[in-house]
Amino acid sequence: MTYHYQPEQEYESAKLERILKELQAIIERENKRHMMDEHLTHSMRDLLEYEIIPLLEAEVNYDPTPQTSYDFFH
């Protein structure tokens, strides 16, 4: 008798949401560490905190609902 392992299907968007949460947790942990105990370089931390995470948040939290009457017609 042969058993085949089939991993559970997961949408790519769900994976990205999980990755976003993990990146946010990494930044939170780094913020709690003393400067001499940090694991990330300042440039990597800034890149994550000010560029990558905000861009991923904008995509994950995207709401296609029109915001103004102008949006309805264009």
N, C-alpha and C positions, 0 to 999 in steps of 0.2 A: 504494500500500500504506500503510495507516494503522497506526501503533503506538499502543497505549494503555498508559499507565503505570498500573499498579495497585499501590499501596503494599502492603507485606506486612502482613497482619493481626497485631495485637498485642492481647492481653487487657488490659483496663483495669487489672487487678491488677498486671500486669507493668510497666505505665507508672508506677503508683504506687511500686513498688519502685525503679524507676530514678530517680524524682523524690526519693525518700527518700535514696538514695545520693548524689545531687547535693547535697541540702541538708546532709547530713553532711560532704561534702567542702568545702562553702562555709564551714561552721563551723570545720573543721580549718585551712583557709587563713587565716581571720580570726584564729584563735588564734596563728598564727605571725607575724602582722604586728605591728609596733610600734604603740602606741596612736595615734600621729599619722598612721599610714598606713592605718588601718582604713577599709574601704569601707562597712560597715554602721553604722547608729546603734546605740547600746547597747540601746535598747528593741527594735529589730528582732532583734538578735542574741539577746537574752534570750527573746524570743517564739519564735524558731526553736529555740533550744537547750533551753529548759525546758518548752515547751508543744507546739509543732507536731511536732517530731521525736519526742518520746516517745509522743505519741498515734498517729502514723503507724507507729512501731515496734510498738506494741501491736496494731495491726490487721494489719500485715504478718506478724508473728510469732505470730499468734493460733493457739492449739492447742485444738481443741474436745474433746480427750480429757478425760474426767472425772478430777478430781484426788483426790476423796475418795469414799467409799462413799455419802455423802449425795447427791452429784451424780448417781449412777446412778438415783436414784428421784425426783428433782425436776427 
